[in-house]
């Protein structure tokens, strides 16, 4: 049975059991700082588990997940993955153990027709209730029901002893018996031989762990189940390894086709790459771009790890990006949008591959820089730690680093490397694990509250205070000077959302005023943050909710302009342009979008002109609520990392712009007044950013530019229309003067060379010339070294000067025609450059350095002479 059919059967089955079928959430958890990526199906239902029910108490989903805890195991085992899909059914205070167990068994044995004698189950050792359901109701033979302990069958693992505090409970797991195993007596689900892959985990959240370690029964018990689609596919397709299923085989075969030969040991690399490309593509699909921090760092690391695997297979050129179209074809049924964005994603991966290849090609330079000054034995521990940093930060393979260290004669500590690697793994696990108490959400006291938003059509409304929160604690009253958060039954203030900043304004009750400094939304609740300006406020107070109208209109101006900008970008640059992020503030707008080339000045002018054309035409905006499916049929653009409800708000501007958007807008485009782009550039591979101004801010920016041009025109004493020609003329004159000055300096140096040679100090039979020359540049110093070496044999030269910004420049040169001294320019520069606060390098006959302590040239030259004296 193909994976697509399994993914389809699961929701159909649970829909018949009155579950709401919920689409997969993004890999970037929304409003959940406790995890880097979505690690399980239950994550998008955290609030439901806490009692924030939103119209359903049963749910089922097929959730895309990403975990990196076991990154080094991927490819080595049959079932470890970074990216995987988790099928799950959930109950929020509704059904419990008997239904969860019964339906799981029914789905596997009746819907999928898995033979009962191939299934084993495990229960928590103290969970007699689950044991009896399996034994008496399901009729599983007792020899196939295994009792396991806190590590295997309690969630979170070992929570009873080690925490975290919060909801927890026993688990029951279902295993498939593949028949072939270790053959040892007593081999069962607890055995690590691989005979019994776990296919479904049923978590019974029935306790609340307290700070003292006690378990209190929860008033409402929950069900959280998870079944890996990849493992289920392996069972249904009769293969012992997930990588032999239809989810991976097309990718595996493509990789194999590019290998000249494949050894048995190569399989783990092939399998790892076929897994990692899924994680890479779907992370980028959900808006995570390779970078040096956070989620982007994880994606970059997985890309580089994959490339090293490919190199081990003999594939050294960019190749990962070519797998993206293949993956989009495999996943086209559940993710049709992936096919539309495959080219964009491929280009992002290609750029990252090229960057890493460049890093590997220049590794020798990197090693020179990083291991500068290391000695043979004393620095073995440091070298081990630094080798790990190069592996972890740059993806440099350890073998490459060790090879270079051996040639350089630098000892290396494998123990230090392994220690750093172990600590990094622990940090990674802590990062990907939920922090603090499970379901730690400060807004728990907001359960049941709701705020109606009326701000699309009104600037003020009567409202009632339903909750006041001070220092995260509900209170009944606040007085002048106190800061708090106020929740109303209705409001006209728009909460921060979708890149649009939150409204500000006032809550007014007679002479009592609450100044609102920010507005945010949690579930169905809008929270007004601020301070009591005058008087006092109590819960149940009747008051007026008033938005700052001038600020609101400025924000609306920028938000409507953002829609016009996206429409213009798709016309001028192409339909591949998709929003990657935005900021809509009172004084500016920022728009990030996909595009893989520089945007030319001519294109920017056309984009800006088209937006202003939209404004001049004064097209009216229309907003309407409709189903998500209907909005997509009408061609509405969606921000792909956003999770939309079944009913959505579509904002349409004429026939050229349709977007799903909950923000506040103008009535007509003409109200924007003026649109001006102030900056454009690349922010990541394949992602560019435009910053722009509208209305008064745009007009002020134009006036500032006009004044600057007037000042330049006055200084050059030419009309503004001729500024460019006059500047070109002046620049040409400056270059000519610089050439003449350079020739003059060279002539002066040439005339001084004989004196420099005469004033040198003879040390160990070598003429050591070390001096400071005022007013020169690096090129002049280099020429001076060449002139000295042309005239003098057996010479060591060190010349220094200062830069225009107060820095230090130093060059060294040698022309030794004897074997008396074992020293060269590069060794000299490395020894004396630290004296001037810098570092450098070069060839045997010439080297250069920069520093920030030009006042220390005397010490540098003194050290040089001491080094020469000590050499025999």
BAKOL-981343 format. One record per residue (C-alpha): x, y, z; residue in one letter. Coordinates in pm, whole numbers, padded with zeros to 5 digits, always signed. Example, Ala and Ser with C-alpha at 12.3 -4.5 7.8 and 13.67 -1.06 7.14 Angstrom:
BEGIN
+01230-00450+00780A/+01367-00106+00714S/
This chain:
BEGIN
+00000+00000+00000X/+00151+00332-00109X/+00223+00607+00143X/-00022+00847-00026X/-00305+00599+00030X/-00206+00545+00395X/-00201+00921+00450X/-00549+00939+00296X/-00701+00644+00486X/-00601+00774+00831X/-00812+01096+00832X/-01105+00920+00663X/-01107+00661+00941X/-01101+00915+01222X/-01345+01150+01052X/-01593+00865+01081X/-01512+00864+01455X/-01624+01229+01471X/-01275+01382+01472X/-01203+01720+01315X/-00939+01672+01045X/-00680+01947+01086X/-00417+02037+00823X/-00050+02000+00905X/+00097+02297+01086X/+00417+02465+00965X/+00756+02331+01074X/+00794+02670+01245X/+00571+02650+01553X/+00352+02958+01583X/+00358+03139+01920X/+00566+02858+02072X/+00921+02956+02172X/+00981+02622+02346X/+01092+02437+02031X/+01295+02526+01722X/+01087+02308+01491X/+00755+02125+01519X/+00864+01788+01665X/+00528+01609+01695X/+00164+01613+01595X/+00047+01736+01934X/+00236+02066+01920X/-00027+02260+01728X/-00289+02148+01982X/-00117+02272+02298X/-00390+02520+02377X/-00664+02262+02325X/-00486+02031+02567X/-00494+02319+02818X/-00870+02359+02785X/-00881+02634+02521X/-01131+02446+02308X/-01212+02605+01973X/-01519+02419+01857X/-01388+02062+01870X/-01272+01815+02135X/-01141+01548+01895X/-00887+01597+01617X/-00671+01402+01375X/-00385+01519+01153X/-00089+01422+00939X/+00178+01657+01072X/+00514+01726+00908X/+00784+01717+01176X/+01155+01787+01205X/+01390+01658+01475X/+01769+01670+01498X/+01825+01483+01826X/+01944+01171+01642X/+02106+01336+01339X/+02411+01109+01351X/+02193+00796+01348X/+02009+00885+01028X/+02094+00639+00751X/+02258+00396+00993X/+01928+00257+01124X/+01611+00154+00937X/+01385+00415+01095X/+01562+00729+01223X/+01475+01048+01033X/+01519+01423+01054X/+01198+01496+00859X/+00897+01267+00897X/+00518+01275+00891X/+00329+01189+01207X/-00025+01056+01187X/-00209+01127+01509X/-00548+01137+01674X/-00618+01352+01978X/-00880+01390+02249X/-00911+01704+02460X/-01104+01592+02766X/-01329+01371+02552X/-01261+00996+02505X/-00981+00815+02684X/-00791+00485+02697X/-01052+00235+02585X/-01151+00427+02272X/-00791+00516+02183X/-00675+00155+02213X/-00980+00010+02038X/-00962+00250+01741X/-00587+00204+01700X/-00632-00173+01682X/-00930-00138+01450X/-00741+00087+01209X/-00440-00144+01191X/-00617-00480+01176X/-00944-00401+00998X/-00870-00096+00785X/-00513-00188+00691X/-00560-00565+00728X/-00241-00619+00929X/-00245-00968+01076X/-00311-00963+01450X/-00043-01221+01522X/+00219-00979+01384X/+00140-00712+01643X/+00276-00678+01997X/+00197-00407+02251X/+00364-00250+02550X/+00208-00075+02851X/+00348+00120+03142X/+00438-00117+03425X/+00185+00036+03668X/-00094+00095+03414X/-00324-00198+03490X/-00617-00025+03316X/-00444-00029+02976X/-00312-00380+03035X/-00662-00511+03102X/-00811-00335+02795X/-00551-00500+02571X/-00595-00837+02740X/-00971-00855+02796X/-01127-00632+02530X/-00880-00655+02241X/-00783-01013+02328X/-00410-00969+02274X/-00231-01277+02414X/-00061-01195+02744X/+00277-01311+02609X/+00252-01027+02354X/+00175-00756+02612X/+00500-00623+02757X/+00524-00405+03068X/+00796-00139+03043X/+00924+00131+03277X/+00948+00509+03308X/+01205+00553+03033X/+01016+00361+02763X/+00649+00396+02852X/+00593+00723+03035X/+00560+01066+02871X/+00769+01275+02898X/+01031+01005+02941X/+01120+00962+03310X/+00910+01267+03396X/+00807+01119+03730X/+01164+01130+03856X/+01320+01411+03655X/+01036+01637+03540X/+00944+01864+03375X/+00640+01967+03574X/+00301+01969+03406X/+00073+01727+03221X/+00215+01376+03183X/+00105+01016+03173X/+00166+00655+03076X/+00201+00530+02719X/+00103+00221+02531X/+00293+00131+02214X/+00212-00100+01924X/+00494-00293+01757X/+00517-00494+01436X/+00699-00826+01451X/+00923-00861+01144X/+01017-01216+01242X/+01390-01197+01191X/+01575-01077+01498X/+01863-01157+01728X/+01726-01505+01806X/+01799-01466+02177X/+01548-01606+02427X/+01309-01338+02547X/+01358-01116+02243X/+01069-00868+02247X/+00976-00502+02192X/+01233-00392+02450X/+01512-00559+02249X/+01729-00331+02032X/+01790-00587+01757X/+01536-00422+01522X/+01291-00708+01502X/+01011-00501+01658X/+00975-00153+01503X/+00737+00066+01702X/+00461+00192+01474X/+00215+00370+01705X/+00247+00539+02043X/-00066+00612+02248X/-00008+00867+02524X/-00261+00890+02805X/-00217+01234+02960X/-00389+01184+03296X/-00158+01339+03556X/-00017+01679+03649X/+00335+01658+03790X/+00386+01906+04075X/+00709+02071+04187X/+00752+01814+04467X/+00729+01528+04215X/+00378+01425+04312X/+00133+01324+04039X/-00215+01473+04068X/-00499+01338+03850X/-00601+01589+03582X/-00966+01694+03593X/-00980+01637+03216X/-00778+01355+03066X/-00634+01378+02714X/-00524+01146+02438X/-00219+01217+02221X/-00115+00953+01969X/+00159+00946+01709X/+00229+00700+01426X/+00518+00758+01187X/+00397+00739+00827X/+00740+00619+00714X/+00741+00322+00954X/+00381+00235+00871X/+00464+00246+00499X/+00754+00003+00555X/+00518-00240+00730X/+00249-00212+00462X/+00500-00245+00177X/+00668-00546+00334X/+01017-00400+00361X/+01241-00401+00669X/+01376-00050+00612X/+01191+00282+00577X/+01433+00383+00302X/+01304+00100+00083X/+00952+00250+00069X/+00805+00463-00210X/+00870+00775+00003X/+01247+00735-00045X/+01321+00496-00330X/+01301+00746-00621X/+01554+00966-00439X/+01774+00672-00343X/+01780+00550-00704X/+01867+00896-00835X/+02164+00921-00597X/+02282+00570-00686X/+02262+00653-01059X/+02518+00930-01009X/+02766+00708-00822X/+03032+00529-01026X/+03010+00230-00793X/+02819+00160-00472X/+02966-00041-00184X/+02756-00185+00096X/+02906+00073+00332X/+02784+00354+00105X/+02420+00278+00179X/+02416+00478+00503X/+02535+00789+00313X/+02273+00738+00041X/+01996+00685+00294X/+02107+00986+00501X/+02100+01218+00197X/+01759+01086+00089X/+01632+01173+00436X/+01808+01508+00470X/+01682+01648+00139X/+01327+01614+00276X/+01420+01811+00588X/+01603+02076+00384X/+01327+02127+00127X/+01039+02139+00376X/+01227+02369+00614X/+01282+02615+00326X/+00921+02556+00214X/+00813+02676+00559X/+01033+02986+00544X/+01357+02876+00712X/+01659+02995+00512X/+02015+02866+00567X/+02203+03099+00803X/+02442+03102+01097X/+02187+03110+01377X/+01871+02945+01507X/+01666+02737+01267X/+01868+02857+00970X/+02184+02720+01129X/+02021+02375+01157X/+01924+02382+00788X/+02273+02493+00685X/+02425+02217+00896X/+02202+01950+00738X/+02288+02076+00388X/+02660+02064+00460X/+02639+01724+00626X/+02457+01595+00315X/+02723+01740+00085X/+02997+01565+00280X/+02807+01238+00243X/+02781+01301-00132X/+03156+01373-00150X/+03217+01037+00017X/+03011+00888-00266X/+03223+01065-00527X/+02972+01345-00603X/+03168+01666-00552X/+02965+01911-00762X/+02632+02069-00652X/+02372+01793-00656X/+02125+01834-00370X/+01932+02103-00553X/+01861+01856-00835X/+01668+01634-00591X/+01408+01903-00513X/+01190+01844-00823X/+01200+01470-00755X/+01085+01521-00396X/+00809+01760-00505X/+00681+01488-00735X/+00680+01230-00453X/+00493+01472-00224X/+00266+01637-00482X/-00055+01484-00345X/-00031+01620+00013X/+00172+01931-00085X/+00070+02060-00430X/+00215+02403-00347X/+00561+02248-00330X/+00556+02189-00705X/+00497+02562-00767X/+00789+02661-00546X/+01037+02388-00636X/+01249+02617-00856X/+01281+02879-00583X/+01378+02616-00326X/+01624+02455-00568X/+01800+02787-00625X/+01833+02849-00248X/+01989+02504-00202X/+02219+02554-00504X/+02347+02884-00365X/+02419+02716-00033X/+02599+02427-00204X/+02819+02669-00399X/+02902+02860-00079X/+03012+02543+00100X/+03219+02424-00196X/+03392+02762-00189X/+03457+02717+00185X/+03605+02371+00130X/+03820+02494-00160X/+03963+02774+00054X/+04004+02558+00366X/+04385+02592+00364X/+04356+02970+00404X/+04102+02919+00683X/+04334+02673+00860X/+04626+02916+00831X/+04417+03186+00993X/+04258+02976+01268X/+04565+02774+01375X/+04809+03064+01357X/+05057+03058+01642X/+04981+02699+01751X/+05285+02504+01875X/+05342+02131+01845X/+05251+01966+02176X/+05121+02235+02407X/+04822+02319+02185X/+04685+01968+02118X/+04377+02030+02336X/+04316+02371+02177X/+04360+02221+01832X/+04100+01953+01913X/+03849+02212+02031X/+03913+02437+01732X/+03880+02143+01492X/+03534+02085+01635X/+03441+02452+01588X/+03546+02430+01222X/+03337+02113+01186X/+03037+02259+01367X/+03040+02614+01226X/+03181+02569+00876X/+03107+02199+00820X/+03476+02129+00760X/+03527+01750+00781X/+03753+01637+01064X/+03961+01431+00821X/+04043+01745+00619X/+04147+01938+00931X/+04358+01652+01067X/+04538+01612+00735X/+04635+01979+00735X/+04742+01969+01102X/+04971+01671+01033X/+05143+01857+00747X/+05179+02166+00969X/+05327+01957+01251X/+05052+02055+01498X/+04939+01788+01744X/+04567+01715+01774X/+04359+01581+02066X/+04075+01352+01956X/+03957+01348+02318X/+03906+01728+02315X/+03718+01704+01985X/+03491+01426+02115X/+03421+01619+02435X/+03308+01926+02238X/+03096+01704+02013X/+02923+01546+02314X/+02848+01884+02469X/+02707+02009+02138X/+02474+01710+02117X/+02346+01782+02468X/+02287+02147+02374X/+02101+02037+02063X/+01875+01809+02264X/+01801+02085+02512X/+01720+02325+02229X/+01479+02088+02059X/+01311+01988+02383X/+01032+02189+02544X/+01181+02427+02798X/+01039+02487+03145X/+00711+02333+03246X/+00524+02139+02979X/+00260+02366+02821X/+00410+02667+03003X/+00184+02945+02873X/+00146+03255+03089X/-00193+03336+02946X/-00367+03034+03106X/-00605+03268+03286X/-00739+03382+02948X/-00924+03053+02897X/-01286+03114+02802X/-01243+03485+02728X/-01321+03636+02388X/-01285+03979+02228X/-01483+04092+01924X/-01282+04309+01684X/-01485+04593+01529X/-01192+04799+01399X/-01246+04732+01029X/-01537+04976+01021X/-01505+05182+01342X/-01247+05392+01523X/-01423+05374+01861X/-01680+05158+02034X/-01844+05101+02371X/-01686+04806+02553X/-01678+04625+02884X/-01372+04523+03089X/-01380+04145+03135X/-01030+04098+03279X/-00739+04303+03416X/-00397+04143+03444X/-00114+04298+03642X/+00224+04123+03671X/+00068+03815+03507X/-00194+03795+03782X/-00566+03879+03743X/-00670+04178+03959X/-00999+04359+04009X/-00870+04719+04008X/-00582+04932+03880X/-00510+05298+03956X/-00315+05592+03813X/+00047+05509+03725X/-00002+05133+03725X/+00087+04923+03422X/-00143+04637+03325X/-00311+04444+03046X/-00681+04491+02990X/-00914+04253+02806X/-01244+04383+02668X/-01549+04211+02529X/-01500+04417+02210X/-01243+04661+02073X/-01144+04868+01771X/-00769+04826+01826X/-00600+04584+01586X/-00356+04340+01753X/-00003+04285+01624X/-00032+04019+01354X/+00096+03917+01011X/+00378+04171+01015X/+00147+04462+01104X/+00228+04637+01431X/-00042+04658+01694X/-00259+04967+01737X/-00225+05220+02016X/-00496+05438+02160X/-00696+05494+02477X/-00962+05338+02696X/-01178+05619+02831X/-01430+05616+03116X/-01522+05975+03191X/-01203+06135+03327X/-01036+05797+03369X/-00788+05723+03088X/-00585+05408+03015X/-00306+05479+02763X/-00258+05179+02530X/+00100+05125+02416X/+00057+04791+02240X/-00206+04537+02137X/-00163+04161+02096X/-00386+03861+02041X/-00394+03522+02216X/-00644+03278+02071X/-00972+03472+02063X/-00856+03733+02312X/-00715+04080+02231X/-00492+04213+02508X/-00440+04589+02552X/-00109+04666+02719X/-00055+05006+02876X/-00068+05233+03178X/-00338+05415+03373X/-00291+05779+03280X/-00559+05918+03512X/-00817+05772+03752X/-00874+05399+03793X/-01035+05099+03622X/-01219+04791+03751X/-01340+04469+03596X/-01696+04506+03459X/-01635+04880+03388X/-01815+05019+03082X/-01587+05241+02874X/-01495+05362+02523X/-01229+05179+02322X/-01059+05442+02099X/-00784+05387+01844X/-00518+05648+01758X/-00674+05739+01420X/-00375+05923+01273X/-00141+05635+01351X/-00393+05377+01229X/-00422+05554+00892X/-00044+05568+00857X/-00022+05194+00922X/-00309+05128+00679X/-00131+05338+00417X/+00178+05120+00445X/-00019+04796+00457X/-00221+04873+00145X/+00101+04982-00028X/+00256+04645+00062X/-00021+04470-00133X/+00042+04702-00429X/+00415+04635-00405X/+00370+04257-00419X/+00142+04294-00722X/+00400+04515-00894X/+00687+04279-00814X/+00500+03988-00973X/+00438+04197-01287X/+00794+04330-01324X/+01004+04040-01188X/+00771+03744-01246X/+00506+03527-01084X/+00775+03336-00891X/+00785+03626-00642X/+00641+03518-00309X/+00627+03698+00022X/+00880+03577+00279X/+00804+03826+00552X/+00700+04184+00610X/+00687+04470+00854X/+00403+04720+00835X/+00470+05005+01076X/+00347+05358+01117X/+00649+05520+00949X/+00769+05260+00696X/+00712+04925+00531X/+00945+04634+00466X/+00879+04349+00225X/+01089+04032+00184X/+01040+03823-00127X/+01187+03538-00332X/+01406+03637-00626X/+01742+03499-00738X/+01898+03788-00927X/+01992+04143-00844X/+01706+04385-00900X/+01836+04643-01146X/+01790+05014-01104X/+01568+05018-01413X/+01348+04743-01263X/+01322+04929-00931X/+01211+05240-01116X/+00946+05039-01299X/+00826+04877-00975X/+00802+05213-00799X/+00631+05366-01101X/+00374+05085-01125X/+00286+05115-00755X/+00237+05491-00793X/+00026+05424-01102X/-00197+05196-00890X/-00223+05480-00638X/-00313+05745-00898X/-00589+05521-01039X/-00752+05536-00694X/-00887+05181-00705X/-01125+05084-00424X/-01046+04795-00188X/-01297+04521-00117X/-01269+04281+00177X/-01487+03975+00215X/-01496+03656+00420X/-01510+03324+00236X/-01381+02969+00264X/-01010+02906+00222X/-01078+02679-00075X/-01289+02944-00251X/-01029+03216-00186X/-00760+02998-00344X/-00987+02927-00641X/-01022+03303-00692X/-00643+03333-00703X/-00581+03488-00361X/-00215+03496-00252X/-00138+03353+00090X/+00164+03394+00313X/+00274+03031+00300X/+00409+03005+00658X/+00076+03124+00797X/-00184+02873+00914X/-00530+02980+00797X/-00870+02891+00938X/-01150+02744+00727X/-01298+03092+00688X/-01058+03361+00567X/-01065+03733+00489X/-00965+03821+00133X/-00862+04175+00046X/-00902+04253-00326X/-00777+04565-00506X/-00925+04583-00853X/-00836+04278-01058X/-00460+04296-00995X/-00428+04212-00624X/-00599+03946-00412X/-00449+03844-00080X/-00558+03661+00234X/-00512+03928+00497X/-00657+04016+00835X/-00491+04360+00853X/-00638+04709+00839X/-00647+04894+00507X/-00755+05212+00334X/-01078+05244+00138X/-00905+05343-00189X/-00546+05334-00313X/-00541+05709-00375X/-00533+05766+00002X/-00173+05641+00004X/-00068+05962-00172X/+00289+05869-00266X/+00511+05559-00262X/+00892+05572-00254X/+01145+05288-00239X/+01436+05383-00014X/+01636+05059-00007X/+01663+04722-00184X/+01906+04439-00136X/+01972+04073-00065X/+01920+03940+00288X/+01981+03569+00217X/+02031+03332-00075X/+01734+03388-00304X/+01565+03636-00068X/+01559+04011-00123X/+01416+04299+00078X/+01254+04625-00025X/+01205+04908+00224X/+00971+05190+00131X/+00784+05495+00256X/+00438+05630+00185X/+00240+05950+00231X/+00402+06225+00438X/+00711+06012+00512X/+00770+05962+00139X/+00724+06334+00071X/+00972+06427+00346X/+01227+06183+00204X/+01191+06340-00142X/+01234+06690+00004X/+01550+06578+00189X/+01696+06442-00135X/+01600+06762-00315X/+01781+06971-00050X/+02091+06751-00070X/+02102+06791-00447X/+02063+07169-00407X/+02359+07177-00165X/+02576+06970-00403X/+02473+07191-00692X/+02575+07498-00493X/+02913+07349-00390X/+02994+07250-00750X/+02853+07577-00882X/+02657+07403-01159X/+02284+07349-01223X/+02142+07030-01068X/+02098+06881-01417X/+02477+06891-01467X/+02585+06751-01130X/+02672+06409-01271X/+02893+06545-01549X/+03070+06781-01307X/+03135+06501-01055X/+03278+06279-01329X/+03508+06563-01429X/+03623+06619-01067X/+03681+06248-01009X/+03894+06226-01322X/+04103+06521-01200X/+04144+06358-00857X/+04263+06032-01012X/+04519+06219-01223X/+04648+06401-00915X/+04669+06073-00723X/+04877+05921-01004X/+05117+06217-00997X/+05141+06197-00619X/+05214+05824-00637X/+05495+05885-00891X/+05636+06159-00669X/+05636+05930-00366X/+05808+05656-00564X/+06077+05899-00678X/+06133+06014-00319X/+06156+05654-00202X/+06401+05572-00480X/+06620+05864-00370X/+06611+05746-00007X/+06687+05376-00066X/+07068+05419-00042X/+07034+05593+00294X/+06802+05315+00423X/+07064+05056+00325X/+07351+05254+00484X/+07157+05302+00807X/+07072+04932+00839X/+07216+04728+01127X/+07440+04429+01051X/+07328+04134+01268X/+07469+03783+01217X/+07609+03897+00884X/+07270+04017+00762X/+07176+04381+00694X/+06857+04435+00899X/+06666+04743+00777X/+06374+04828+01007X/+06221+05173+00991X/+05901+05377+00993X/+05821+05580+00678X/+05562+05856+00715X/+05282+05917+00461X/+05304+05600+00252X/+05061+05327+00156X/+05093+04951+00122X/+05183+04973-00247X/+05464+05220-00174X/+05604+05001+00104X/+05601+04702-00129X/+05794+04897-00393X/+06045+05011-00132X/+06112+04650-00029X/+06165+04550-00394X/+06408+04841-00450X/+06612+04752-00141X/+06628+04382-00232X/+06743+04475-00585X/+07040+04668-00444X/+07135+04471-00135X/+07212+04102-00095X/+07161+03919+00237X/+06904+04166+00369X/+06597+04153+00597X/+06358+04447+00559X/+06071+04560+00783X/+05894+04884+00691X/+05594+05042+00859X/+05356+05332+00808X/+05019+05460+00930X/+04689+05465+00745X/+04463+05768+00702X/+04237+05636+00980X/+04517+05575+01230X/+04586+05210+01160X/+04923+05043+01114X/+05066+04884+00797X/+05373+04659+00809X/+05567+04474+00538X/+05861+04239+00561X/+06095+04114+00289X/+06403+03891+00276X/+06679+03840+00020X/+06906+03583+00186X/+07163+03424-00039X/+07318+03222+00245X/+07192+02937+00462X/+07307+03109+00779X/+06961+03192+00911X/+06653+02970+00888X/+06396+03249+00866X/+06172+03406+00603X/+05931+03698+00565X/+05619+03503+00666X/+05781+03385+00990X/+05899+03736+01068X/+05556+03894+01011X/+05383+03636+01233X/+05632+03704+01512X/+05627+04084+01514X/+05277+04179+01385X/+05113+04120+01728X/+05326+04406+01861X/+05128+04650+01642X/+04797+04487+01740X/+04754+04285+01424X/+04835+03976+01225X/+04952+03891+00878X/+05104+03640+00642X/+05259+03594+00301X/+05536+03427+00105X/+05890+03339+00199X/+06030+03650+00030X/+05750+03898+00115X/+05472+03930+00377X/+05239+04201+00502X/+05023+04280+00805X/+04778+04533+00942X/+04721+04647+01299X/+04566+04909+01523X/+04867+05016+01733X/+05102+05219+01510X/+05265+05368+01820X/+05424+05027+01883X/+05641+05015+01569X/+05959+05068+01778X/+05875+04758+01987X/+05804+04557+01670X/+06137+04653+01513X/+06319+04583+01841X/+06163+04236+01856X/+06272+04170+01497X/+06632+04246+01580X/+06618+04029+01892X/+06488+03737+01684X/+06773+03775+01432X/+07034+03792+01710X/+06905+03471+01868X/+06915+03277+01539X/+07242+03097+01467X/
